[in-house]
Structure formats: structure tokens, C-alpha cells
């Protein structure tokens, strides 16, 4: 069985020769974590995939999914600790100079319907030749690489992209005050993506469509399931129809937070894999497996169980959880997000060694 076949079959709950190892977000560190591991391991040029023997993960088709041409990127101000800048989607954000933080969003490009119409008309036209300029090169690379192919990636999602354009508070209020603006943003982007997907599917075998949403917190979804069905799911239906027509076996969604309500709704509209099942938000992958036996699950192991202060029993609890999920199938084990800097190198090596044995890699 090839690596590509193995990953797809695993997430579809089919029989495989072994479980994929090192696939997914939960095998990768934050930048500060990597620096710590380099110090503690003594390996300045630490290559995690090579060092631990990760299987080749999904390869994302290099497509321009957002504004084209890009919005101008520029530094607005900076000091010894922070840089305030604009980025290619038009957002203004503040980042730590060392990169060891999540960005603080200061301003968003869409503040009115007029802003949106201008943004849409100037930057969201197909321009297929430019947006797909690297497709032929990518297709040639994939012909020689045993890795599954993915359309869609961070930061592109039906809700997620609209939220980034408007801002979190603004979109939540906008569902009531400017619903047609939000509908048009979601429809425009979905139409653009599908226009890009068609020539990609003609040039390379696609295994996976990924939708990034990040639309939940500890309390659950940021919007009601009625709104999810009304605003979002017609676009999921279009994506699912495209996947069915082109024989694409996987559609996944990435959302942090508590996703109990979101998962069954999205499954009814074609989603068959989900990640990363954030433990500290209350996600329990064993409960999801019980409720949805056919759902492909990626991640869901508590990264905090590997922290400096966590007892050894915490790590073994997560490994036992993984073993039970692996026995059922349809599961690629990994942590529930990027690995934070409070995880020491020695614990990470121990954890991966035991997880590797569980997968049979």
C-alpha cells in the first residue's frame, strides 16, 4: 500500500497495512518550541520529519486562493519588541518581532458594502493563468512523490475568510445588520475557489479538499446552527458536489474550540474528516468516535499532557486514548494543535517513540 493510499484509506475507515505516522498539525512545533528542541537536542539544523521518519503529509496545491493581486504589504511602525504591518489580504496586525506570538488584529479591509464591492471587483476575479502559475510544476512533482494532494488550506474557509475580512465582532453583528454582505462574501469566495479547483482536478489527482474555519471557542460555535445551515452550508454543498463529480474522497474541516454542534451539521453536507479536536476546549475524540463511527479523526491528543509540569501518567493517558481510537480505525493520531514551548525535547521523543509503535510505522 502506498503512503498516499494509506492516508486516504485510514481517514475513510478502510483497512490498511498500518496507520500513518507524523501526518497532521499535531506533529509540528511553534517556532519557540523548535528553538528549545534545537538547544536541548544539540541539533541546530533539526529536521523533524527526517529525524523521526514522518510519513509524507498532504501536499497543498500552490494556488492563489485570495486577493489577486495581493494587497500591498508594508511595515507601519515598529519598536524593539513589536512590528505593526499590513499583509497580503489587507489586514493590519501587530506581531512580536521574534515571531513567538499569535498576531493581534488591529484593522480589517472591509468596513462597508462599498469596501467589499471594491475589494471583490479589484482583487477577487479569476485570473486563472496567474493564480495557477505553479500548477504544472506541482503536477510534475506529485507524479514523483508518494503524497496525497490537497486543495484548500489556512486561511481559507467559508466563515473563516469572511471573519478575517470583517473582524470577529463585526461579522457576528453583521449576520443581523448586513446579512447580504456576508452572503456575498461567502458566495464570491466559494465561486472563486471552485473556478480554481476545476483546472487543478484536470491536471493532478486530488485526494482532499480542506476548509479552514476556526469558528468555535470553549463555549462552542460562534454562530448558531441555524445560521450555519442558512449562510454556510449551501457553499459546502457546492464543494461536496465538486468533490463527488471529481472522485475526491476526503473533505475536512479545521476548527479549534468546542465543535460538538458543528461536526454533525457539516457531516450532513459532505464533510467526512475533522481536526484538531482541542482538548482544553472540551473535545473528546472517544465521544466523537462513539457518536460518528465513520468520521475521519485527526489529532485530539492533549498537547498539555507533554508539558514540563505534567506527570508521566498524563502522557500515558493520551497514548492509551490513541490506542483505543486506533483499534476502531478511521483515526490518524497526533496532538490537538501545534506543540507549545513548555514541551521538552526528551518528552517529545518519548511520546513519538511510543506513538510510532502504536501505529506500526
Long-range contacts (C-beta under 8 A, 24 or more apart in sequence): 2-146, 3-55, 3-56, 3-146, 3-147, 3-148, 4-146, 4-147, 4-148, 4-207, 6-55, 7-55, 7-58, 7-148, 7-207, 7-332, 8-148, 8-207, 8-208, 8-249, 8-250, 10-296, 10-329, 10-330, 10-331, 10-332, 11-250, 11-252, 11-272, 11-273, 11-296, 11-298, 11-330, 11-332, 12-249, 12-250, 12-272, 12-296, 12-330, 13-293, 13-294, 13-296, 13-329, 13-330, 14-329, 15-329, 18-359, 18-360, 18-361, 19-326, 19-331, 19-332, 19-333, 19-358, 19-359, 19-360, 19-361, 20-55, 20-332, 20-359, 20-361, 21-53, 21-54, 21-55, 21-355, 21-356, 21-359, 21-361, 22-49, 22-52, 22-53, 22-54, 22-55, 22-57, 22-361, 23-54, 23-55, 23-57, 23-58, 23-298, 23-332, 23-334, 24-57, 24-275, 24-276, 24-298, 24-299, 24-332, 24-334, 25-254, 25-275, 25-276, 25-298, 25-299, 25-334, 25-335, 25-337, 25-338, 26-276, 26-298, 26-299, 26-301, 26-303, 26-334, 26-335, 26-336, 26-337, 26-338, 26-339, 27-52, 27-54, 27-334, 27-335, 27-339, 27-352, 28-338, 28-339, 29-338, 29-339, 29-341, 29-343, 30-100, 30-338, 30-339, 30-340, 30-341, 31-98, 31-99, 31-100, 32-98, 32-100, 32-341, 33-338, 33-339, 33-340, 33-341, 33-343, 35-341, 36-341, 36-344, 36-345, 37-345, 37-348, 40-344, 40-345, 40-346, 41-345, 52-352, 52-356, 53-356, 53-361, 55-361, 56-145, 56-146, 56-147, 57-147, 58-147, 58-148, 58-149, 58-150, 58-207, 58-208, 58-210, 59-138, 59-141, 59-142, 59-145, 59-147, 59-148, 59-149, 59-150, 60-150, 60-151, 60-152, 60-153, 60-210, 61-135, 61-138, 61-149, 61-150, 61-151, 61-200, 61-204, 61-206, 62-134, 62-135, 62-138, 63-131, 63-132, 63-135, 63-151, 63-196, 63-200, 64-127, 64-130, 64-131, 64-132, 65-152, 65-153, 65-156, 65-192, 65-193, 65-196, 66-123, 66-124, 66-156, 66-161, 67-119, 67-123, 67-124, 68-123, 68-124, 68-125, 68-127, 68-130, 68-131, 69-123, 71-109, 71-123, 89-155, 89-164, 89-165, 90-119, 90-165, 91-164, 100-341, 105-167, 108-164, 108-165, 108-166, 108-167, 108-170, 109-165, 110-165, 110-166, 110-185, 111-170, 113-178, 113-181, 116-165, 116-181, 116-184, 116-185, 119-165, 120-184, 120-188, 124-188, 124-189, 124-192, 126-192, 126-195, 126-196, 128-195, 128-196, 128-199, 131-196, 132-196, 132-199, 132-200, 135-199, 135-200, 135-203, 135-204, 136-203, 138-204, 139-203, 139-204, 142-204, 142-205, 148-207, 148-208, 149-204, 149-205, 149-206, 149-207, 149-208, 150-206, 150-207, 150-208, 150-209, 150-210, 151-193, 151-197, 151-200, 151-206, 151-208, 151-209, 151-210, 151-248, 152-193, 152-209, 152-210, 152-211, 152-212, 153-210, 153-212, 154-212, 154-254, 155-212, 156-189, 156-193, 156-211, 156-212, 157-211, 157-212, 157-213, 157-214, 157-215, 157-253, 157-254, 158-186, 158-189, 158-190, 158-211, 158-213, 158-231, 158-232, 158-235, 158-236, 159-186, 159-213, 159-215, 159-222, 159-223, 159-231, 159-232, 160-211, 160-212, 160-213, 160-214, 160-215, 161-185, 161-189, 162-186, 162-189, 163-215, 168-222, 172-222, 172-223, 175-223, 175-227, 175-231, 179-231, 182-231, 183-231, 186-231, 186-232, 186-235, 187-235, 190-235, 190-238, 190-239, 193-239, 194-238, 194-239, 194-242, 197-242, 197-246, 198-242, 201-242, 201-246, 201-248, 206-246, 206-248, 207-248, 207-249, 207-250, 208-248, 208-249, 208-250, 208-251, 208-252, 208-273, 209-239, 209-242, 209-243, 209-248, 209-250, 209-251, 209-252, 210-251, 210-252, 210-253, 210-254, 211-236, 211-239, 211-251, 211-252, 211-253, 211-254, 211-271, 212-253, 212-254, 213-253, 213-254, 213-255, 213-262, 214-254, 214-255, 214-256, 214-257, 215-255, 215-257, 215-262, 216-255, 216-256, 216-257, 216-258, 216-259, 216-262, 216-281, 217-256, 217-257, 217-258, 217-281, 218-257, 218-258, 218-280, 218-281, 218-282, 219-258, 220-257, 220-258, 220-259, 220-260, 220-261, 221-257, 221-258, 221-259, 221-261, 221-262, 225-261, 225-262, 225-265, 228-262, 228-265, 228-266, 229-265, 233-265, 233-266, 233-268, 233-269, 236-266, 236-269, 236-270, 236-271, 237-269, 237-270, 239-270, 240-269, 240-270, 240-271, 243-270, 244-270, 250-296, 252-296, 252-298, 256-281, 256-337, 257-281, 258-282, 258-283, 259-283, 263-288, 263-292, 263-295, 264-291, 264-292, 267-292, 267-295, 272-296, 273-297, 273-298, 274-298, 275-299, 275-300, 276-300, 276-334, 276-335, 276-336, 276-337, 277-336, 278-336, 278-337, 279-303, 279-304, 279-336, 280-304, 280-336, 283-336, 285-321, 285-325, 285-331, 286-321, 286-324, 286-325, 289-325, 289-328, 289-330, 289-331, 293-328, 293-330, 294-330, 295-330, 296-330, 296-331, 296-332, 297-325, 297-330, 297-331, 297-332, 298-331, 298-332, 298-334, 299-332, 299-333, 299-334, 299-335, 299-336, 299-337, 300-325, 300-333, 300-334, 300-336, 301-333, 301-334, 301-335, 301-336, 302-335, 302-336, 303-335, 303-336, 303-337, 303-338, 303-339, 303-340, 303-343, 304-340, 306-335, 306-339, 306-343, 306-347, 306-348, 306-351, 307-340, 307-342, 307-343, 308-342, 308-343, 308-344, 309-342, 315-347, 315-350, 315-351, 319-351, 319-354, 319-355, 319-358, 322-355, 322-358, 323-358, 326-358, 326-359, 333-358, 333-359
